[in-house]
Amino acid sequence: MKEVLVAGVGMTPFRKPGDHPAYHEMAAAAVREALADAGIAYVDVQEAYAGYVFGDSACGQRCLYEVGMSGIPIINVNNNCASGSTAFYLARKAIASGAADCVLAVGFEQMQPGALGTTWADRPSPLGKFDAVVDELYGRADLPVAIRYFAAAGKEYMERYGTSLETFAKVRAKASEHAANNPLAVFRKVVTPEEVLASPPIVAGVLTKLMACPPTSGAAAVLLVSRRFAATRGIRAKVQVLAQALATDTPSALEGRSMTDLIGAGMVRQAARSAFEEAGVGPEDVDVCELHDCFAQNEVFSYENLGLCSVGGAEKFVNERGNTYGGDVVVNPSGGLLSKGHPLGATGLAQCYELTHQLRGTARSRQVPGARIGLQHNAGLGGAVVVTLFGSS
């Protein structure tokens, strides 16, 4: 397998629905920035993968035709909230396998206000089997799907380990502290744990409004190259993809009778284990992490499933501020989905954008001192999880 280098990254500011350009304009802006960052032209790109969830067929072509019409393969990717990282995964494999030397991954989303709902109500839901288990374990069919799943998982976790609601509030407050230094984040106001707890309850005793990520629109792009291509073009690519794994559900997700399993705990553990084994490093080596905090609860679950803390030890990890500057690992220096925003198709590639700047040492006021190993985690219900390890040279 050939080495894969990150040659260029680009990202638009994330914005509230309606307060932004159209999806193809955002995507084209992110791609142009990534190309400029790498110092190459669009005609040098040999393949492109476009991740998005909400949009008609061939949105990827609509976006990339704004940049150029070079006749290259353009593949549209939809893997729920992991769509951007899945596009990245496919782009990396194209280079690692030797099929191409310069590949683009772009992700974008133009979202509507409000909680996610069902788009195609005239056919069976892809979450149908999962919904049946949630009906049995939790009920609350009146709630929007994502809120229902993560509220149920949060309740289960609190009961299992005695975790307080304040722990989740501290995670959200930490996200706001980090986002205050990110000009691309949709929410940059710092909030306290007390303010998070006092925000309107979505599910009493389990989830408040500020513990949920906002619907957001935006785009991000990453340009990957082989080491040979970088050498021939004079590209000084400091960041390398050390390892990557994509996992989907196993029967235990449905048979385990656990809400945390149902939202993907097994997928995260499997993907993380594979990535760490491939890279030859462990969780203790990670300096900076961008993980999928669609809800504050999911960040807490993910600490354990990624191996950043012991099982049942997340509350202690949060209380001791092991998840921020000066701690064991800086988690979501960008502000994460909770504060930076969550335009579904762009999310995974925006995480790559942040980690690339961290490992280059160009993250400015967000910079994690001495960052050399970065961990990225992007998850989608239904399901798919991508875990990627980056290293700097």
NUSELUM-40508 format. One record per residue (C-alpha): residue in one letter; x, y, z. Coordinates in steps of 0.1 Angstrom, whole numbers, plus 5000, padded with zeros to 4 digits. Layout:
REM NUSELUM-40508
aXYZ
...
END
This chain:
REM NUSELUM-40508
m500050005000
k501450344990
e501850635015
v499050885013
l499751255021
v497451545027
a498451805002
g495752065006
v492652145027
g489852395024
m486752485043
t483952745043
p482652915074
f479852705088
r476552885090
k472952855101
p470452725075
g469553005051
d472453225060
h474953105034
p475553054996
a474052764977
y475652424982
h477552424950
e479052764957
m480152654992
a481652324978
a483452504950
a484952754974
a486252474997
v487752294967
r489452604953
e491052664987
a492252304989
l493852334955
a495452664963
d496752524996
a498352234977
g499552454949
i498152254921
a495452294895
y492152114891
v493351944859
d495951754880
v493151584900
q492551234887
e489451134907
a486951304930
y484551174957
a481751404969
g479951335002
y476451475010
v473151345025
f470451595014
g470351654977
d469351504943
s471651274923
a474851414908
c475251704933
g478951624933
q479151704896
r477152024901
c479752134926
l482852034908
y481752164875
e482052514891
v485752444894
g486352264861
m485052004837
s487951774831
g486151454825
i487551274856
p485551014875
i483251184901
i481650954926
n478751074949
v478750924984
n475950905010
n476750725042
n474650935066
c476651165089
a479850975079
s479451075043
g482451315042
s484751065059
t483550785036
a484451005006
f487851065022
y488150685028
l487550604991
a489950884980
r492650745003
k492150384990
a492550504954
i495950634962
a497050364986
s496150104960
g498150274933
a495050344912
a495650724913
d498250974926
c496051284932
v492551254944
l489951504958
a487351444985
v484751714991
g481751725014
f478951975016
e475452015030
q472652275026
m470452195055
q466952295067
p466252435102
g465152205129
a465851845139
l466551575113
g463551385101
t462551135075
t462751245039
w461250945021
a458150845041
d456650635013
r459150345018
p460750145046
s463150335067
p466850225066
l466650235104
g463550015106
k465149735125
f466849975148
d463550165154
a461949835166
v464549795193
v464250155204
d460550105207
e461049815230
l463949965251
y462850325253
g459650425235
r459150795229
a458250765193
d457151125195
l460751245194
p462751315162
v464851015153
a468351135163
i467251295195
r465350975204
y468350755198
f470850965217
a468551065246
a467850695251
a471550605250
g472350895274
k469750775299
e471150425297
y474750545302
m473750755332
e471950465348
r474850225341
y477650435355
g475950695377
t477050965354
s475651305362
l473951535337
e476551795346
t479251585329
f477551635296
a477152005303
k480852035310
v481551875276
r479352135259
a480952415278
k484452285267
a483352285231
s482352655234
e485652745249
h487452585219
a485152735193
a485753085206
n489053065188
n487752925155
p486553185130
l484852915109
a482552795138
v478852875137
f478652935175
r481553115191
k479953235223
v481453075254
v478852915277
t479252775312
p478052425324
e475352605344
e474052775313
v474052445294
l471952285322
a469652585323
s468952575285
p465452435275
p465152065282
i464651845251
v464251535273
a463951615310
g466851495331
v468751365301
l469251625273
t469052005271
k469052215239
l472652315242
m473751955244
a472651895208
c474552015177
p472852275155
p471652205119
t474352375098
s475352435062
g478852445049
a481552265029
a485052125033
a487551965009
v490851765012
l493351694985
l495351364988
v498451274969
s500950994967
r504551064979
r505751024943
f503351284931
a504351524959
a508051474950
t507551534913
r505451854919
g507451994947
i504651964972
r505851985009
a503051775025
k503851755062
v500751545071
q500351175063
v497450945067
l498850675090
a495850445091
q492150435085
a489250195090
l485550205081
a483249975101
t479549905099
d477249725124
t477449365134
p474549155148
s475449275183
a474049615175
l470549475175
e471049175197
g472849345225
r469749515238
s471749825246
m471150175233
t474850255232
d475449955210
l472550055189
i474050395181
g477350245171
a479650165201
g480649845185
m481450005152
v483650265169
r485550005189
q486149795158
a487250085136
a489550225163
r491149895170
s491849835133
a493250185128
f495550175159
e496849825149
e497549945113
a499350255125
g501350085152
v500350345179
g497850345207
p495250585222
e497950715246
d499950845217
v497151075204
d497751445209
v494651585193
c491351435184
e488351555163
l485451325173
h481751305164
d480051505192
c476551535175
f475351535211
a477451595242
q476451245252
n478051095222
e481351265229
v481351095263
f480550755249
s483250805223
y486050875248
e485650515260
n485050345227
l488150515211
g490250415242
l490950765253
c489750675288
s488750355307
v485350205304
g483150395329
g485850645335
a484550925312
e483151135341
k486451135358
f488251215325
v485851515320
n486051645356
e489851635355
r489851815321
g491751535304
n489951635272
t491251985267
y494452195266
g496852075293
g495151745297
d495751395282
v494351475247
v492751795233
v489351685220
n487651895193
p489852205193
s487652325165
g484652335188
g483352015174
l479851955160
l478352115191
s479852455184
k481452445150
g478352295135
h477351975117
p476652005079
l476351625075
g478351575043
a481051825053
t481651715089
g484251445084
l486251655060
a486051955083
q487551735110
c490451655085
y490852025079
e491352095116
l493651805122
t495851895092
h496352245105
q497052115140
l499651875127
r501152145105
g501352375135
t499252635117
a496152635139
r496952975154
s495153035187
r493752685187
q497152525183
v497752215204
p501452245214
g503651975199
a500851785182
r502151495161
i499451235161
g495851315153
l492751095156
q489551155137
h486150985144
n483051035122
a479850835127
g476550785110
l473450595123
g472350305102
g475350275102
a478950365094
v481950475114
v485250605100
v488350635122
t491450785108
l494950845122
f497151125110
g500851195116
s503151485110
s506651455097
END
